[in-house]
Amino acid sequence: MVNDVEKRWSDPRTFRHAAWYVVAVLVTTVVAVALTMTWAGRRSECSDADTALCDTMARTVVGLGPGGVLLLGGIGAFVMTFLQWRRRRNWVIWQGAGWFLFTLMVVFLSIAGGAR
């Protein structure tokens, strides 16, 4: 069992891996936003509308697509947290990455859910 009081929380290599993981999830999220917005704007139902998010289907897909990417990214970071903890390595950095991605997901879904 790891003694959490030791505070072995400084590990540049683990930090780099977690940071690159978060960047990869954020780039994937931006790609998902671009793809879903393009899909929503090119639908025949929205061709006459002033906005790309003209109906419930478009708003749902644009909200849940990138939100799902952030959710899966956060779950992946928490899985890495568990694996690092089991290996008795520095797990706190991965937990921070998971909470960061979950927080972004909640903010994104709040904004996307409130957009009309």
C-alpha positions as CSV (number, residue, x, y, z in Angstrom):
1,M,0.0,0.0,0.0
2,V,1.2,3.5,-0.8
3,N,1.7,5.9,2.1
4,D,-0.1,9.0,0.9
5,V,1.6,11.1,3.6
6,E,4.9,10.8,1.8
7,K,3.7,13.3,-0.8
8,R,5.7,11.9,-3.8
9,W,3.7,14.2,-6.0
10,S,6.6,15.7,-8.0
11,D,7.3,13.6,-11.1
12,P,8.0,15.5,-14.3
13,R,7.7,12.4,-16.5
14,T,4.2,11.6,-15.2
15,F,3.2,15.2,-15.5
16,R,4.3,15.3,-19.1
17,H,2.4,12.2,-19.9
18,A,-0.8,13.5,-18.2
19,A,-0.4,16.9,-19.9
20,W,0.0,15.4,-23.3
21,Y,-3.0,13.2,-22.6
22,V,-5.1,16.3,-21.7
23,V,-3.9,18.1,-24.8
24,A,-4.8,15.2,-27.0
25,V,-8.3,15.0,-25.4
26,L,-8.8,18.7,-25.9
27,V,-7.7,18.6,-29.6
28,T,-10.1,15.6,-30.1
29,T,-12.8,17.7,-28.5
30,V,-12.2,20.6,-30.8
31,V,-12.3,18.3,-33.8
32,A,-15.6,16.9,-32.5
33,V,-17.0,20.4,-32.2
34,A,-15.9,21.2,-35.7
35,L,-17.4,18.0,-37.1
36,T,-20.7,18.3,-35.3
37,M,-21.1,22.0,-36.2
38,T,-20.4,21.2,-39.8
39,W,-22.9,18.3,-39.7
40,A,-25.5,20.6,-38.1
41,G,-25.0,23.4,-40.6
42,R,-25.3,21.2,-43.6
43,R,-28.5,19.4,-42.7
44,S,-31.4,20.0,-45.1
45,E,-33.6,20.9,-42.1
46,C,-31.4,23.8,-41.2
47,S,-30.7,25.1,-44.7
48,D,-33.1,28.0,-44.4
49,A,-32.3,28.8,-40.7
50,D,-30.2,31.7,-39.5
51,T,-28.2,29.5,-37.2
52,A,-26.5,26.1,-37.5
53,L,-28.3,24.9,-34.3
54,C,-31.8,25.3,-35.7
55,D,-33.5,22.3,-34.0
56,T,-33.3,20.0,-31.1
57,M,-31.4,17.3,-33.0
58,A,-28.6,19.7,-33.9
59,R,-28.3,21.1,-30.4
60,T,-28.3,17.6,-28.9
61,V,-25.6,16.3,-31.2
62,V,-23.4,19.4,-30.9
63,G,-23.7,19.2,-27.1
64,L,-23.3,15.5,-26.5
65,G,-20.7,14.7,-29.1
66,P,-17.8,16.8,-27.7
67,G,-19.2,16.3,-24.2
68,G,-18.9,12.6,-24.7
69,V,-15.3,13.0,-25.8
70,L,-14.5,14.9,-22.6
71,L,-16.4,12.3,-20.5
72,L,-14.4,9.4,-22.1
73,G,-11.2,11.4,-21.6
74,G,-11.9,12.0,-18.0
75,I,-12.7,8.4,-17.4
76,G,-9.5,7.4,-19.2
77,A,-7.5,9.7,-16.8
78,F,-9.2,8.2,-13.8
79,V,-8.3,4.7,-15.1
80,M,-4.7,5.8,-15.4
81,T,-5.0,7.2,-11.8
82,F,-6.1,3.7,-10.6
83,L,-3.3,2.0,-12.6
84,Q,-0.7,4.4,-11.2
85,W,-2.0,3.8,-7.7
86,R,-1.8,0.1,-8.1
87,R,1.7,0.3,-9.3
88,R,2.6,2.4,-6.3
89,R,3.6,5.4,-8.5
90,N,2.6,9.0,-8.6
91,W,-1.2,8.9,-9.1
92,V,-2.2,12.4,-8.0
93,I,-1.2,14.0,-11.3
94,W,-3.6,11.8,-13.3
95,Q,-6.4,12.4,-10.8
96,G,-5.9,16.1,-11.4
97,A,-6.1,15.5,-15.2
98,G,-9.3,13.6,-14.7
99,W,-11.0,16.3,-12.6
100,F,-9.8,19.0,-15.1
101,L,-11.5,17.1,-18.0
102,F,-14.6,16.4,-16.0
103,T,-14.9,20.1,-15.0
104,L,-14.5,21.1,-18.7
105,M,-17.2,18.6,-19.6
106,V,-19.6,20.0,-17.1
107,V,-18.9,23.6,-18.2
108,F,-19.3,22.6,-21.9
109,L,-22.5,20.7,-21.3
110,S,-23.9,23.7,-19.3
111,I,-23.1,26.1,-22.0
112,A,-24.3,23.8,-24.8
113,G,-27.5,22.9,-22.9
114,G,-28.4,26.5,-22.3
115,A,-27.8,27.7,-25.9
116,R,-31.0,28.4,-27.8
